[in-house]
Amino acid sequence: MISILDDRLSKNICAYFKNRYSLEERSVVKSGVIDLNANYQLFIRRLFPRAKIVIDRFHIVQLVNRVFDQLRGYNFKATKR
C-alpha cells in the first residue's frame, strides 16, 4: 500500500487510513517507511499494529550530513585561532 496525501496533519493521515482500510487490513501491513517526525511513529503503531517502522534513507543521510557540517564548522573555527 502506497499513499501520498495532501498534507502532513496527523488527524488527516489517521482519518485517511481509518476510513479506507479496516483494522484487519491494516494489521497485515509489515512495514511503514516514515521520515524522522516523532508523531508519525505514534500513529503508525496505532494504525498498523504489526508494522515495523523504517526511517527512510534520505532523512538519515540528511541528518548525518548536518552533523558533519557542524563538525567541519567547529574544526574550521578551532584552526583559525
Secondary structure, DSSP 8 states (H G I E B T S, - for coil): -----S---HHHHHHHHHHHS-HHHHTT--EEEE-S-HHHHHHHHHHSTT-EEEE-HHHHHHHHHHHHHHHHHHHHHHHH-
